């Protein structure tokens, strides 16, 4: 299957999961539990969305590997792996704040091949395929051209553990003083999609999980941006994305040392 065809399949899956999540929201989410901390939530809707994705992939791509945020795991034999975030922005979802998404990526040994971030609340579907560019609802997108850090609008997020949140907060005064402003919207997948389409000039977040950024990383890359994994507070990995002109200044502002690995 070509990267473009895989992107179309990822979009179809994400749209189906998005429709399920909207239906659950209309009937009020139930079955809410905590995960890594009391503020890290998971709902029955998260699990239902992941189950739908796993079931459909089982029928359509039974030999591909799968890993999902809510525990889905399957070995494969094709060299392809589907990375599923069935509901990125669960807290927003439960509070009825329309900033959450379904994120799906397909990877091989060299990284992401295709990806989709679907925002059901706005009907916006961001897709990308390796070498095929990135688009929003079928129209090509590109990163911003902002090269001056003082004029850059950044997105970020915070960890669920108190110690790491405090370390992240301690950096904020210096960072916010050096840029136009900072947004904390609550969905890393959408933040990366918004970097890809120029709604944000850059994004950084410490200790986010692979499924949070697997599709967004490809969107940024294919939209002409730069994505890297570096070292953040407490030595935790930190994802940084921006347009190519802004990326070095953003990394310097964050006071990071390269982790020696570009994901």
Backbone as numpy.savetxt, mean C-alpha at the origin, in Angstrom:
# Nx Ny Nz CAx CAy CAz Cx Cy Cz
0.89 -16.02 -18.40 0.05 -14.84 -18.40 0.94 -13.59 -18.40
0.65 -12.64 -19.26 1.46 -11.43 -19.36 1.25 -10.53 -18.15
2.21 -9.60 -17.88 2.00 -8.64 -16.79 0.70 -7.86 -16.94
0.36 -7.46 -18.16 -0.88 -6.73 -18.37 -2.10 -7.54 -18.04
-2.08 -8.83 -18.42 -3.21 -9.70 -18.11 -3.32 -9.95 -16.61
-2.18 -10.08 -15.94 -2.20 -10.25 -14.49 -2.75 -9.00 -13.80
-2.41 -7.82 -14.34 -2.95 -6.58 -13.77 -4.46 -6.53 -13.92
-4.97 -6.97 -15.06 -6.43 -6.98 -15.27 -7.10 -7.95 -14.30
-6.45 -9.10 -14.06 -7.01 -10.05 -13.12 -6.98 -9.47 -11.70
-5.87 -8.83 -11.33 -5.80 -8.20 -10.01 -6.90 -7.16 -9.85
-7.15 -6.38 -10.90 -8.22 -5.39 -10.83 -9.58 -6.05 -10.64
-9.84 -7.11 -11.38 -11.12 -7.81 -11.25 -11.32 -8.34 -9.83
-10.27 -8.91 -9.26 -10.33 -9.43 -7.90 -10.55 -8.31 -6.89
-9.82 -7.21 -7.06 -9.93 -6.09 -6.12 -11.32 -5.47 -6.17
-11.88 -5.36 -7.36 -13.23 -4.80 -7.48 -14.26 -5.70 -6.81
-14.09 -7.01 -6.94 -15.02 -7.93 -6.30 -14.93 -7.83 -4.78
-13.70 -7.76 -4.27 -13.51 -7.61 -2.82 -14.05 -6.27 -2.34
-13.86 -5.23 -3.14 -14.38 -3.92 -2.78 -15.89 -3.89 -2.68
-16.55 -4.58 -3.61 -18.01 -4.65 -3.56 -18.48 -5.37 -2.31
-17.78 -6.44 -1.93 -18.11 -7.16 -0.71 -17.96 -6.25 0.52
-16.88 -5.48 0.55 -16.62 -4.60 1.70 -17.67 -3.50 1.80
-18.08 -2.95 0.68 -19.14 -1.94 0.70 -20.44 -2.54 1.22
-20.71 -3.77 0.83 -21.92 -4.44 1.31 -21.87 -4.66 2.82
-20.70 -5.11 3.30 -20.55 -5.29 4.75 -20.71 -3.96 5.49
-20.16 -2.89 4.92 -20.26 -1.58 5.56 -21.71 -1.12 5.64
-22.50 -1.43 4.62 -23.90 -1.01 4.62 -24.71 -1.75 5.67
-24.19 -2.90 6.12 -24.90 -3.70 7.12 -24.23 -3.63 8.49
-23.23 -2.72 8.61 -22.45 -2.52 9.84 -21.50 -3.69 10.10
-20.20 -3.37 10.18 -19.18 -4.40 10.40 -19.31 -5.00 11.79
-19.10 -6.30 11.88 -19.17 -7.00 13.17 -17.92 -7.87 13.31
-17.79 -8.47 14.50 -16.67 -9.38 14.72 -15.34 -8.68 14.80
-15.29 -7.52 15.43 -14.05 -6.75 15.51 -13.16 -7.31 16.62
-11.88 -7.50 16.30 -10.90 -7.99 17.26 -9.63 -7.16 17.15
-8.73 -7.31 18.13 -7.43 -6.67 18.09 -6.39 -7.67 17.59
-5.30 -7.13 16.97 -4.22 -7.99 16.49 -2.95 -7.71 17.29
-2.04 -6.90 16.76 -0.75 -6.70 17.43 -0.85 -5.83 18.68
-1.89 -5.00 18.76 -2.11 -4.17 19.94 -3.59 -3.84 20.00
-3.99 -3.15 21.07 -5.41 -2.83 21.24 -5.92 -1.86 20.18
-5.01 -1.16 19.49 -5.42 -0.22 18.45 -5.30 -0.80 17.04
-4.76 -2.00 16.94 -4.59 -2.66 15.64 -5.77 -3.60 15.43
-6.74 -3.18 14.62 -8.02 -3.87 14.54 -8.16 -4.73 13.30
-8.96 -5.77 13.42 -9.36 -6.60 12.29 -10.84 -6.90 12.45
-11.56 -6.94 11.35 -13.00 -7.17 11.40 -13.38 -8.40 10.59
-14.63 -8.81 10.74 -15.14 -9.91 9.92 -15.07 -9.55 8.45
-15.17 -8.26 8.13 -15.10 -7.84 6.74 -13.71 -8.09 6.15
-12.65 -7.84 6.94 -11.29 -8.15 6.49 -11.19 -9.63 6.09
-11.68 -10.47 6.97 -11.56 -11.91 6.74 -12.43 -12.37 5.57
-13.61 -11.81 5.45 -14.50 -12.19 4.35 -13.89 -11.76 3.01
-13.29 -10.58 2.99 -12.65 -10.10 1.77 -11.48 -11.01 1.37
-10.66 -11.38 2.35 -9.54 -12.27 2.04 -10.03 -13.65 1.58
-11.08 -14.16 2.21 -11.62 -15.47 1.82 -12.11 -15.43 0.37
-12.76 -14.34 -0.01 -13.23 -14.20 -1.40 -12.04 -14.23 -2.36
-11.00 -13.48 -2.04 -9.83 -13.43 -2.92 -9.16 -14.79 -3.04
-9.01 -15.48 -1.92 -8.36 -16.79 -1.93 -9.19 -17.79 -2.71
-10.51 -17.77 -2.53 -11.39 -18.68 -3.25 -11.29 -18.46 -4.76
-11.31 -17.21 -5.18 -11.27 -16.92 -6.62 -9.93 -17.26 -7.23
-8.85 -16.99 -6.48 -7.53 -17.37 -6.98 -7.38 -18.89 -7.02
-8.02 -19.57 -6.07 -7.99 -21.03 -6.08 -8.61 -21.60 -7.35
-9.63 -20.92 -7.84 -10.30 -21.38 -9.06 -9.56 -20.93 -10.32
-9.01 -19.71 -10.29 -8.43 -19.13 -11.50 -6.93 -19.38 -11.64
-6.20 -19.42 -10.52 -4.75 -19.57 -10.53 -4.34 -20.55 -9.42
-4.75 -21.79 -9.52 -4.55 -22.73 -8.42 -3.10 -23.09 -8.13
-2.20 -22.84 -9.06 -0.81 -23.22 -8.87 0.08 -22.06 -8.44
-0.50 -20.88 -8.28 0.27 -19.73 -7.79 0.30 -19.73 -6.27
1.35 -19.18 -5.70 1.43 -19.02 -4.24 0.59 -17.83 -3.80
0.22 -17.84 -2.53 -0.59 -16.76 -1.95 -0.06 -16.44 -0.55
-0.03 -15.14 -0.22 0.17 -14.72 1.17 -0.78 -13.55 1.41
-1.49 -13.59 2.53 -2.46 -12.56 2.83 -2.31 -12.03 4.24
-2.75 -10.80 4.45 -2.61 -10.18 5.76 -3.32 -10.95 6.86
-4.47 -11.52 6.54 -5.25 -12.19 7.58 -4.94 -13.67 7.72
-3.79 -14.10 7.19 -3.34 -15.45 7.43 -3.34 -16.39 6.26
-3.87 -15.97 5.13 -3.87 -16.85 3.96 -2.43 -17.17 3.55
-2.18 -18.43 3.28 -0.84 -18.85 2.88 -0.94 -20.13 2.06
-0.33 -20.09 0.87 -0.35 -21.27 0.02 0.92 -21.30 -0.81
1.56 -22.44 -0.87 2.74 -22.60 -1.71 2.30 -22.74 -3.16
3.20 -22.42 -4.07 2.88 -22.52 -5.48 4.01 -23.14 -6.27
3.73 -23.38 -7.55 4.73 -24.02 -8.40 5.03 -23.21 -9.66
4.42 -22.03 -9.82 4.57 -21.26 -11.05 5.64 -20.18 -10.96
6.12 -19.89 -9.75 7.04 -18.79 -9.57 6.35 -17.47 -9.32
5.02 -17.48 -9.30 4.25 -16.28 -9.02 3.62 -16.36 -7.63
3.56 -15.22 -6.95 2.94 -15.16 -5.63 2.01 -13.95 -5.57
0.78 -14.19 -5.10 -0.19 -13.12 -4.90 -0.09 -12.61 -3.47
0.09 -11.30 -3.33 0.22 -10.66 -2.02 -1.06 -9.85 -1.78
-1.83 -10.26 -0.77 -3.18 -9.73 -0.59 -3.30 -8.90 0.69
-3.77 -7.68 0.53 -4.24 -6.90 1.68 -5.73 -6.67 1.43
-6.57 -7.49 2.05 -8.00 -7.47 1.71 -8.74 -6.22 2.17
-8.15 -5.49 3.13 -8.73 -4.23 3.59 -7.63 -3.42 4.27
-7.05 -2.50 3.54 -6.02 -1.64 4.10 -6.68 -0.35 4.58
-6.60 -0.11 5.88 -7.29 1.04 6.47 -8.50 0.59 7.26
-8.34 -0.50 8.01 -9.48 -1.07 8.74 -10.07 -0.09 9.74
-9.24 0.67 10.45 -9.77 1.62 11.42 -10.65 2.66 10.72
-10.19 3.18 9.59 -11.03 4.11 8.82 -12.35 3.44 8.43
-12.26 2.22 7.96 -13.45 1.47 7.53 -14.45 1.35 8.67
-13.97 1.00 9.84 -14.86 0.81 10.98 -15.45 2.13 11.48
-14.74 3.22 11.26 -15.24 4.55 11.64 -16.02 5.21 10.50
-16.20 4.51 9.42 -16.89 5.02 8.23 -16.19 6.22 7.61
-14.89 6.26 7.73 -14.08 7.28 7.06 -13.67 6.71 5.70
-13.99 7.39 4.61 -13.80 6.81 3.27 -12.36 6.87 2.77
-11.46 6.26 3.52 -10.05 6.20 3.12 -9.54 4.80 3.44
-9.94 3.84 2.65 -9.51 2.46 2.79 -9.51 1.82 1.41
-8.84 0.70 1.28 -8.65 0.13 -0.05 -8.40 -1.37 0.02
-8.50 -1.99 -1.14 -8.06 -3.36 -1.36 -6.77 -3.29 -2.16
-5.74 -3.98 -1.70 -4.45 -3.95 -2.39 -4.03 -5.37 -2.77
-3.72 -5.56 -4.04 -3.33 -6.88 -4.55 -2.11 -6.73 -5.45
-1.10 -7.54 -5.20 0.09 -7.55 -6.05 0.41 -8.97 -6.46
1.05 -9.11 -7.61 1.57 -10.40 -8.08 3.07 -10.24 -8.22
3.83 -11.13 -7.61 5.29 -11.03 -7.62 5.93 -12.28 -8.20
7.13 -12.08 -8.76 7.98 -13.20 -9.12 9.32 -13.01 -8.40
10.33 -13.73 -8.82 11.62 -13.66 -8.13 12.27 -12.29 -8.21
11.84 -11.47 -9.15 12.44 -10.15 -9.35 11.62 -9.02 -8.73
10.49 -9.35 -8.08 9.66 -8.32 -7.47 8.27 -8.29 -8.07
7.57 -7.17 -7.92 6.18 -7.11 -8.40 6.08 -7.11 -9.92
5.14 -7.90 -10.41 4.86 -8.00 -11.85 3.64 -7.17 -12.21
2.64 -7.20 -11.33 1.40 -6.46 -11.56 0.79 -6.12 -10.22
-0.02 -5.07 -10.19 -0.64 -4.69 -8.94 -1.86 -3.83 -9.13
-2.70 -3.82 -8.11 -3.91 -3.00 -8.13 -4.20 -2.51 -6.72
-4.53 -1.24 -6.60 -5.05 -0.65 -5.36 -6.40 -0.06 -5.71
-7.47 -0.61 -5.12 -8.83 -0.19 -5.45 -9.44 0.53 -4.27
-9.93 1.74 -4.52 -10.60 2.57 -3.52 -12.11 2.51 -3.79
-12.84 1.61 -3.12 -14.27 1.44 -3.41 -15.10 2.68 -3.11
-14.71 3.45 -2.09 -15.50 4.61 -1.70 -15.56 5.66 -2.81
-14.48 5.78 -3.58 -14.43 6.77 -4.66 -14.55 6.14 -6.04
-14.56 4.81 -6.09 -14.60 4.14 -7.39 -13.32 4.33 -8.18
-12.18 4.48 -7.48 -10.91 4.72 -8.15 -10.06 3.45 -8.11
-9.62 3.04 -9.28 -8.84 1.82 -9.41 -7.48 2.15 -10.01
-6.43 1.97 -9.21 -5.06 2.21 -9.64 -4.44 0.86 -10.03
-3.91 0.75 -11.23 -3.29 -0.49 -11.66 -1.94 -0.22 -12.29
-1.08 -1.23 -12.25 0.24 -1.13 -12.88 0.70 -2.52 -13.28
1.53 -2.56 -14.32 2.18 -3.80 -14.72 3.63 -3.49 -15.06
4.49 -4.44 -14.82 5.92 -4.23 -15.04 6.18 -3.85 -16.49
6.77 -2.67 -16.67 7.07 -2.20 -18.02 5.87 -1.64 -18.76
4.70 -1.66 -18.13 3.48 -1.22 -18.81 2.91 0.07 -18.30
3.58 0.72 -17.34 3.09 1.97 -16.79 2.03 1.77 -15.72
1.55 2.89 -15.22 0.52 2.89 -14.17 -0.65 3.73 -14.63
-1.86 3.37 -14.18 -3.02 4.16 -14.57 -4.05 4.22 -13.46
-4.93 5.17 -13.60 -6.08 5.36 -12.70 -7.33 5.32 -13.56
-8.15 4.29 -13.31 -9.37 4.09 -14.11 -9.08 4.15 -15.61
-7.95 3.53 -15.99 -7.61 3.41 -17.40 -6.83 4.55 -18.00
-6.58 5.61 -17.22 -5.83 6.75 -17.73 -4.44 6.79 -17.11
-3.40 6.99 -17.91 -2.02 6.98 -17.38 -1.82 8.02 -16.30
-1.01 7.66 -15.31 -0.68 8.58 -14.22 0.84 8.69 -14.11
1.28 9.82 -13.54 2.69 10.03 -13.28 2.85 10.71 -11.93
4.02 10.57 -11.35 4.34 11.23 -10.08 4.44 12.73 -10.30
4.48 13.48 -9.20 4.59 14.93 -9.28 5.98 15.33 -9.77
6.12 16.62 -10.06 7.42 17.14 -10.49 8.06 18.02 -9.41
7.49 18.01 -8.21 8.04 18.83 -7.12 9.44 18.37 -6.75
10.41 19.29 -6.84 11.79 18.94 -6.50 12.29 19.65 -5.26
11.56 20.65 -4.81 11.94 21.42 -3.63 11.22 20.85 -2.41
11.98 20.36 -1.44 11.39 19.75 -0.25 10.46 20.71 0.48
10.79 21.99 0.46 9.96 22.98 1.15 8.56 23.09 0.55
8.40 22.64 -0.69 7.11 22.70 -1.37 6.44 21.33 -1.47
6.98 20.35 -0.76 6.50 18.97 -0.89 5.41 18.66 0.13
4.36 18.03 -0.35 3.30 17.51 0.51 3.56 16.02 0.72
3.73 15.62 1.97 4.09 14.24 2.29 2.93 13.51 2.95
2.90 12.21 2.75 2.02 11.34 3.50 2.84 10.48 4.44
2.25 10.05 5.54 2.94 9.16 6.47 1.91 8.34 7.24
2.40 7.47 8.08 1.54 6.66 8.95 2.31 6.35 10.21
1.62 5.80 11.19 2.24 5.51 12.48 2.02 4.06 12.86
2.98 3.52 13.61 2.93 2.13 14.04 1.87 1.94 15.12
1.60 0.69 15.45 0.58 0.38 16.46 1.15 0.21 17.86
2.48 0.12 17.98 3.09 -0.02 19.31 3.46 1.35 19.84
3.24 1.57 21.13 3.44 2.89 21.73 4.89 3.37 21.60
5.85 2.48 21.81 7.26 2.87 21.78 7.66 3.39 20.40
7.24 2.68 19.36 7.61 3.09 18.01 6.84 4.34 17.58
5.59 4.45 18.00 4.81 5.66 17.69 5.48 6.90 18.31
5.98 6.75 19.54 6.65 7.87 20.20 7.92 8.27 19.44
8.66 7.28 18.94 9.87 7.58 18.17 9.52 8.26 16.85
8.45 7.81 16.23 8.02 8.46 14.99 7.59 9.90 15.25
6.87 10.10 16.33 6.39 11.45 16.68 7.55 12.38 16.99
8.62 11.85 17.57 9.76 12.69 17.94 10.44 13.30 16.72
10.33 12.66 15.57 10.93 13.19 14.34 10.05 14.23 13.66
8.77 14.24 13.99 7.83 15.07 13.25 8.15 16.57 13.25
8.53 17.18 14.38 8.77 18.62 14.35 9.79 19.04 13.29
10.89 18.32 13.19 11.92 18.67 12.21 11.43 18.43 10.79
10.68 17.33 10.60 10.21 17.01 9.26 9.16 18.02 8.79
8.18 18.29 9.63 7.09 19.16 9.20 7.55 20.60 9.01
8.62 20.98 9.71 9.17 22.32 9.53 9.88 22.49 8.19
10.25 21.36 7.58 11.03 21.42 6.34 10.21 21.22 5.08
8.92 20.88 5.22 8.11 20.57 4.04 6.85 21.44 4.02
6.09 21.33 2.95 4.85 22.11 2.85 3.87 21.69 3.93
3.66 20.37 4.06 2.75 19.85 5.08 2.80 18.33 5.05
2.16 17.72 6.04 2.12 16.26 6.15 0.67 15.82 6.31
0.32 14.73 5.66 -1.00 14.12 5.78 -0.85 12.73 6.39
-1.76 12.38 7.30 -1.80 11.03 7.85 -3.23 10.53 7.63
-3.44 9.83 6.51 -4.80 9.47 6.08 -5.23 8.10 6.56
-4.29 7.18 6.81 -4.66 5.90 7.40 -4.67 4.70 6.49
-4.20 4.85 5.25 -4.08 3.70 4.35 -2.80 3.85 3.56
-1.79 3.05 3.87 -0.51 3.14 3.18 -0.66 2.81 1.70
-1.52 1.85 1.38 -1.73 1.48 -0.03 -2.23 2.68 -0.83
-3.19 3.41 -0.27 -3.70 4.58 -0.97 -2.68 5.71 -0.97
-1.93 5.88 0.10 -0.88 6.90 0.12 0.09 6.69 -1.03
0.50 5.45 -1.25 1.44 5.15 -2.34 0.78 5.37 -3.70
-0.49 5.00 -3.82 -1.21 5.26 -5.07 -1.29 6.76 -5.33
-1.45 7.53 -4.25 -1.54 8.98 -4.40 -0.18 9.60 -4.74
0.91 9.00 -4.28 2.23 9.43 -4.75 2.33 9.16 -6.25
1.87 7.99 -6.67 1.96 7.61 -8.08 1.20 8.56 -9.00
0.09 9.12 -8.51 -0.70 10.01 -9.38 -0.47 11.48 -9.06
0.47 11.80 -8.17 0.83 13.18 -7.91 0.01 13.90 -6.88
-0.88 13.21 -6.18 -1.65 13.86 -5.11 -0.80 14.07 -3.86
0.22 13.27 -3.71 1.26 13.47 -2.69 2.60 13.51 -3.40
3.52 14.34 -2.89 4.85 14.38 -3.48 5.75 13.27 -2.95
5.45 12.80 -1.74 6.26 11.74 -1.15 5.53 11.07 -0.01
6.06 9.94 0.42 5.46 9.15 1.49 6.55 8.42 2.23
6.40 8.32 3.56 7.31 7.49 4.35 6.52 6.87 5.49
6.88 5.66 5.84 6.26 5.01 7.00 7.16 3.90 7.51
7.26 3.82 8.82 8.11 2.83 9.47 7.33 1.58 9.82
7.97 0.43 9.58 7.48 -0.86 10.07 6.14 -1.28 9.47
5.83 -0.85 8.25 4.62 -1.36 7.60 4.94 -2.71 6.96
3.91 -3.48 6.73 4.08 -4.85 6.27 4.12 -4.92 4.73
4.65 -6.02 4.25 4.85 -6.18 2.81 3.55 -6.03 2.03
2.46 -6.60 2.55 1.19 -6.51 1.81 0.64 -5.09 1.77
1.09 -4.23 2.69 0.65 -2.84 2.67 1.19 -2.07 1.47
2.39 -2.46 1.01 3.04 -1.67 -0.04 3.39 -2.45 -1.30
3.09 -3.73 -1.37 3.51 -4.53 -2.52 2.97 -3.98 -3.84
1.69 -3.64 -3.88 1.11 -3.07 -5.10 1.50 -1.61 -5.26
1.50 -0.86 -4.17 1.83 0.56 -4.24 3.24 0.81 -4.71
4.14 -0.06 -4.35 5.52 0.08 -4.81 5.60 0.04 -6.33
4.86 -0.90 -6.94 4.88 -1.00 -8.40 4.21 0.22 -9.04
3.12 0.70 -8.43 2.47 1.91 -8.95 3.46 3.08 -9.00
4.20 3.28 -7.91 5.17 4.38 -7.86 6.26 4.18 -8.91
6.81 2.98 -8.98 7.87 2.70 -9.95 7.40 2.97 -11.38
6.23 2.44 -11.71 5.74 2.54 -13.08 5.23 3.93 -13.42
4.95 4.74 -12.39 4.55 6.13 -12.62 5.75 7.07 -12.69
6.95 6.50 -12.64 8.17 7.30 -12.78 8.80 7.74 -11.48
8.37 7.15 -10.37 8.89 7.53 -9.08 9.99 6.62 -8.57
10.37 6.84 -7.32 11.41 6.04 -6.66 10.85 5.46 -5.38
11.11 4.18 -5.16 10.65 3.48 -3.96 11.84 2.76 -3.37
12.02 2.88 -2.05 13.14 2.19 -1.40 12.77 1.80 0.01
13.47 0.83 0.52 13.36 0.45 1.93 14.63 0.89 2.63
14.48 1.67 3.68 15.63 2.17 4.39 15.48 1.86 5.88
16.29 2.51 6.73 16.27 2.24 8.15 15.62 3.42 8.88
14.59 3.13 9.68 13.89 4.16 10.41 14.14 4.06 11.91
13.26 4.65 12.71 13.41 4.63 14.17 13.54 3.21 14.72
14.37 3.06 15.74 14.59 1.78 16.42 15.13 0.72 15.46
15.75 1.16 14.38 16.32 0.22 13.42 15.29 -0.53 12.61
14.05 -0.08 12.64 12.98 -0.77 11.91 13.01 -0.35 10.44
12.62 -1.24 9.54 12.59 -0.87 8.12 11.57 0.23 7.86
11.93 1.13 6.98 11.05 2.25 6.66 10.93 2.38 5.15
9.71 2.42 4.66 9.43 2.59 3.24 9.42 4.08 2.92
10.10 4.45 1.84 10.15 5.84 1.38 9.85 5.85 -0.11
8.90 6.70 -0.52 8.54 6.82 -1.93 8.39 8.29 -2.29
8.81 8.65 -3.49 8.70 10.03 -3.95 9.04 10.06 -5.44
8.90 11.25 -6.03 9.43 11.37 -7.39 10.95 11.34 -7.32
11.59 11.06 -8.44 13.04 10.83 -8.44 13.80 12.06 -7.99
13.34 13.25 -8.36 14.05 14.47 -7.99 13.99 14.74 -6.49
12.90 14.35 -5.86 12.69 14.65 -4.44 13.26 13.58 -3.52
13.37 12.35 -4.00 13.71 11.21 -3.14 15.00 11.38 -2.34
16.11 11.86 -2.92 17.33 11.99 -2.11 17.18 12.99 -0.96
16.52 14.10 -1.22 16.33 15.10 -0.16 15.41 14.58 0.93
14.39 13.82 0.55 13.49 13.25 1.54 14.22 12.24 2.42
15.04 11.39 1.81 15.82 10.42 2.58 16.77 11.12 3.55
17.40 12.20 3.09 18.31 12.94 3.95 17.57 13.59 5.11
16.39 14.13 4.83 15.59 14.75 5.88 15.20 13.75 6.95
14.88 12.55 6.54 14.47 11.53 7.48 15.65 11.01 8.31
16.86 11.41 7.94 18.04 11.03 8.72 18.33 9.56 8.63
18.10 8.97 7.45 18.25 7.52 7.30 19.59 7.17 6.67
19.98 5.94 6.90 21.08 5.34 6.18 20.49 4.27 5.27
21.00 4.15 4.04 20.45 3.11 3.16 20.54 1.73 3.77
19.49 0.95 3.58 19.45 -0.39 4.14 20.18 -1.39 3.26
20.68 -0.92 2.11 21.37 -1.82 1.21 20.43 -2.67 0.40
19.17 -2.29 0.37 18.20 -3.12 -0.34 17.10 -2.23 -0.90
16.92 -2.30 -2.19 15.77 -1.66 -2.82 14.79 -2.76 -3.16
13.60 -2.68 -2.62 12.63 -3.77 -2.75 12.04 -3.84 -4.15
